[in-house]
Amino acid sequence: MGTITVTKTLNVDAARAWAALADFGNIAHFHPGLSGSHLLDGSANAGVGAERRCDLKDKNYLVERVRDWKDGSS
């Protein structure tokens, strides 16, 4: 299994950015490349252990799991 690391600079205040990231299952609300997203059954809602499925607009999908979480910093 591969690992992807993404770094992105956002033009919003930190509290707003972290609130969006903490709503882990709902990334499709602001990610333009997704047609939908949801938490996987039995997943934590946020933080380490949270898992989601991201449905891509091309009909493929990704499954993501949080392996490290430092609230408000990384």
Backbone as ProteinMPNN parsed JSONL, in Angstrom:
{"seq_chain_A": "MGTITVTKTLNVDAARAWAALADFGNIAHFHPGLSGSHLLDGSANAGVGAERRCDLKDKNYLVERVRDWKDGSS", "coords_chain_A": {"N_chain_A": [[0.845, -1.166, 0.0], [0.559, 2.213, -0.822], [1.735, 5.491, 0.213], [0.494, 8.725, 0.548], [1.292, 12.082, 0.814], [0.039, 15.247, 1.448], [0.404, 18.689, 1.083], [-0.997, 21.784, 1.635], [-1.676, 25.189, 1.17], [-3.962, 27.26, 2.706], [-6.266, 29.933, 2.325], [-7.634, 30.847, 4.685], [-8.729, 31.369, 8.1], [-7.078, 29.609, 10.779], [-8.77, 28.199, 12.616], [-11.141, 27.806, 11.177], [-10.211, 26.256, 9.019], [-9.285, 23.918, 10.372], [-11.689, 23.041, 11.482], [-13.088, 22.237, 9.197], [-11.399, 20.149, 8.282], [-11.603, 18.388, 10.446], [-14.176, 17.475, 10.193], [-14.327, 14.855, 9.007], [-15.651, 12.894, 7.399], [-17.03, 14.352, 5.53], [-15.663, 15.527, 3.352], [-16.321, 15.874, 0.674], [-17.962, 18.054, 0.575], [-16.422, 20.291, 0.118], [-14.382, 19.602, -1.633], [-13.549, 19.765, -4.934], [-13.102, 17.645, -6.723], [-14.559, 15.449, -5.994], [-17.479, 13.371, -5.946], [-18.887, 12.481, -3.83], [-18.721, 11.542, -0.307], [-18.119, 9.609, 2.651], [-18.083, 8.442, 6.07], [-16.693, 5.29, 6.981], [-18.387, 2.309, 8.012], [-18.335, 1.72, 11.476], [-16.191, 3.346, 11.901], [-14.165, 5.818, 13.586], [-15.315, 9.156, 14.263], [-13.606, 11.292, 13.818], [-10.097, 12.238, 13.839], [-7.326, 10.069, 14.817], [-7.675, 6.897, 13.401], [-10.085, 7.356, 12.124], [-11.967, 6.613, 9.214], [-12.697, 6.948, 5.757], [-14.642, 6.876, 2.732], [-14.017, 8.148, -0.405], [-15.657, 9.228, -3.134], [-14.79, 9.532, -6.405], [-15.228, 11.794, -9.146], [-14.893, 10.503, -11.563], [-15.921, 8.001, -11.237], [-14.294, 6.205, -9.864], [-12.874, 5.373, -6.625], [-11.496, 6.268, -3.402], [-10.159, 4.987, -0.36], [-9.578, 6.245, 2.766], [-7.567, 6.587, 5.723], [-7.031, 8.014, 8.883], [-3.915, 8.309, 10.233], [-2.3, 9.751, 11.865], [-2.788, 12.525, 13.99], [-2.766, 15.75, 15.059], [-4.434, 17.907, 16.681], [-5.232, 20.989, 15.341], [-2.679, 21.42, 14.319], [-1.338, 19.383, 12.751]], "CA_chain_A": [[0.0, 0.0, 0.0], [1.339, 3.44, -0.918], [1.462, 6.604, 1.116], [0.43, 10.026, -0.107], [1.329, 13.224, 1.718], [-0.406, 16.44, 0.752], [0.568, 19.956, 1.778], [-1.809, 22.791, 0.936], [-1.823, 26.459, 1.864], [-5.344, 27.733, 2.608], [-6.445, 31.347, 2.617], [-8.686, 30.962, 5.705], [-8.134, 31.318, 9.43], [-6.767, 28.248, 11.214], [-9.923, 27.549, 13.253], [-12.078, 27.388, 10.116], [-9.575, 25.165, 8.285], [-9.29, 22.702, 11.188], [-13.079, 22.577, 11.61], [-13.407, 21.507, 7.965], [-10.637, 18.903, 8.274], [-12.111, 17.51, 11.5], [-15.428, 16.888, 9.695], [-13.594, 13.96, 8.112], [-16.513, 12.182, 6.451], [-17.723, 15.259, 4.616], [-14.72, 16.245, 2.494], [-16.941, 16.174, -0.616], [-18.626, 19.358, 0.649], [-15.548, 21.355, -0.378], [-13.384, 19.106, -2.582], [-14.198, 19.791, -6.247], [-12.898, 16.424, -7.486], [-15.343, 14.352, -5.424], [-18.931, 13.377, -6.104], [-19.456, 12.139, -2.529], [-17.806, 10.985, 0.69], [-18.782, 9.216, 3.897], [-17.316, 7.623, 7.014], [-16.94, 3.862, 6.861], [-19.061, 1.72, 9.164], [-17.471, 1.409, 12.6], [-15.071, 4.287, 11.953], [-14.231, 6.983, 14.46], [-15.812, 10.327, 13.535], [-12.486, 12.185, 13.483], [-8.856, 11.902, 14.5], [-6.681, 8.794, 14.502], [-8.601, 5.782, 13.24], [-11.221, 7.702, 11.265], [-11.839, 6.104, 7.853], [-13.747, 7.435, 4.87], [-14.604, 6.564, 1.305], [-14.15, 9.335, -1.242], [-16.083, 8.862, -4.48], [-14.264, 10.455, -7.399], [-16.185, 12.098, -10.216], [-14.712, 9.565, -12.681], [-16.522, 6.732, -10.784], [-13.376, 5.476, -8.996], [-12.963, 5.828, -5.243], [-10.357, 6.108, -2.499], [-10.451, 4.772, 1.049], [-8.536, 6.933, 3.522], [-7.572, 6.382, 7.166], [-6.161, 8.938, 9.617], [-2.891, 7.577, 10.982], [-1.696, 10.684, 12.818], [-3.609, 13.732, 14.091], [-2.438, 16.68, 16.13], [-5.486, 18.898, 16.491], [-4.805, 22.358, 15.158], [-1.322, 21.611, 13.794], [-0.974, 18.453, 11.66]], "C_chain_A": [[0.896, 1.237, 0.0], [0.932, 4.465, 0.117], [1.47, 7.885, 0.308], [0.445, 11.09, 0.972], [0.97, 14.461, 0.921], [-0.186, 17.648, 1.653], [-0.16, 21.01, 0.972], [-1.875, 24.043, 1.789], [-3.238, 26.966, 1.622], [-5.421, 29.197, 3.003], [-7.66, 31.537, 3.54], [-8.005, 30.94, 7.069], [-8.02, 29.862, 9.89], [-7.965, 27.527, 11.816], [-10.907, 27.024, 12.205], [-11.498, 26.206, 9.328], [-9.627, 23.864, 9.088], [-10.693, 22.172, 11.419], [-13.48, 21.774, 10.375], [-12.673, 20.167, 7.922], [-11.16, 17.904, 9.303], [-13.444, 16.869, 11.126], [-15.051, 15.874, 8.612], [-14.466, 13.291, 7.053], [-17.116, 13.06, 5.375], [-16.794, 16.075, 3.72], [-15.347, 16.637, 1.152], [-17.67, 17.515, -0.61], [-17.752, 20.466, 0.095], [-14.492, 20.885, -1.372], [-14.015, 18.989, -3.975], [-14.038, 18.515, -7.074], [-13.731, 15.241, -7.023], [-16.828, 14.501, -5.723], [-19.629, 13.025, -4.797], [-18.372, 11.624, -1.596], [-18.611, 10.601, 1.913], [-17.812, 8.421, 4.771], [-17.649, 6.158, 6.781], [-17.59, 3.348, 8.138], [-18.05, 1.357, 10.241], [-16.302, 2.356, 12.771], [-15.28, 5.317, 13.057], [-14.711, 8.164, 13.627], [-14.693, 11.248, 13.078], [-11.246, 11.692, 14.212], [-8.328, 10.537, 14.095], [-7.72, 7.678, 14.467], [-9.809, 6.089, 12.382], [-10.942, 7.188, 9.848], [-12.993, 6.607, 7.015], [-13.541, 6.874, 3.47], [-14.87, 7.861, 0.567], [-14.484, 8.876, -2.655], [-15.629, 9.938, -5.454], [-15.279, 10.661, -8.516], [-16.043, 11.158, -11.407], [-15.199, 8.151, -12.336], [-15.56, 5.827, -10.023], [-13.572, 5.974, -7.568], [-11.656, 5.571, -4.509], [-10.892, 5.788, -1.117], [-9.276, 5.362, 1.819], [-8.708, 6.675, 5.017], [-6.614, 7.384, 7.803], [-5.203, 8.122, 10.467], [-2.221, 8.437, 12.033], [-2.545, 11.943, 12.825], [-3.167, 14.539, 15.305], [-3.358, 17.873, 15.931], [-4.915, 20.31, 16.413], [-3.407, 22.545, 14.599], [-0.933, 20.639, 12.681], [-1.818, 17.204, 11.694]], "O_chain_A": [[1.879, 1.297, 0.739], [-0.081, 4.321, 0.803], [2.353, 8.101, -0.521], [-0.311, 11.006, 1.94], [1.524, 14.702, -0.152], [-0.543, 17.635, 2.831], [0.036, 21.119, -0.238], [-2.103, 23.967, 2.996], [-3.67, 27.089, 0.476], [-4.721, 29.643, 3.912], [-8.586, 32.283, 3.222], [-6.846, 30.542, 7.184], [-8.773, 28.998, 9.443], [-8.155, 26.341, 11.547], [-11.438, 25.922, 12.342], [-12.219, 25.262, 9.007], [-9.977, 22.818, 8.542], [-10.873, 20.96, 11.541], [-14.141, 20.742, 10.495], [-13.27, 19.152, 7.561], [-11.157, 16.699, 9.051], [-13.806, 15.831, 11.68], [-15.418, 16.029, 7.448], [-14.034, 13.144, 5.91], [-17.664, 12.548, 4.398], [-17.121, 17.209, 3.369], [-14.942, 17.634, 0.555], [-17.967, 18.059, -1.674], [-18.271, 21.487, -0.358], [-13.762, 21.717, -1.91], [-14.929, 18.186, -4.167], [-14.776, 18.323, -8.041], [-13.63, 14.151, -7.587], [-17.364, 15.609, -5.75], [-20.833, 13.242, -4.662], [-17.26, 11.31, -2.021], [-19.657, 11.188, 2.188], [-16.858, 7.816, 4.283], [-18.778, 5.83, 6.419], [-17.367, 3.893, 9.218], [-17.02, 0.751, 9.946], [-15.501, 2.19, 13.69], [-16.41, 5.647, 13.416], [-14.531, 8.172, 12.409], [-14.822, 11.915, 12.052], [-11.33, 10.836, 15.092], [-8.821, 9.925, 13.148], [-8.533, 7.535, 15.381], [-10.5, 5.167, 11.948], [-9.826, 7.311, 9.344], [-14.128, 6.687, 7.486], [-12.446, 6.464, 3.084], [-15.82, 8.582, 0.871], [-13.675, 8.207, -3.299], [-16.025, 11.099, -5.349], [-16.097, 9.782, -8.787], [-16.982, 11.025, -12.191], [-14.914, 7.206, -13.072], [-15.976, 4.761, -9.568], [-14.351, 6.898, -7.332], [-10.827, 4.768, -4.937], [-11.962, 6.264, -0.74], [-8.121, 5.025, 1.56], [-9.826, 6.56, 5.519], [-5.503, 7.578, 7.31], [-5.625, 7.338, 11.318], [-1.638, 7.919, 12.986], [-2.983, 12.391, 11.765], [-3.199, 14.053, 16.436], [-3.086, 18.746, 15.106], [-4.204, 20.758, 17.313], [-2.967, 23.68, 14.412], [-0.249, 21.046, 11.742], [-1.647, 16.32, 10.854]]}, "name": "protein", "num_of_chains": 1, "seq": "MGTITVTKTLNVDAARAWAALADFGNIAHFHPGLSGSHLLDGSANAGVGAERRCDLKDKNYLVERVRDWKDGSS"}
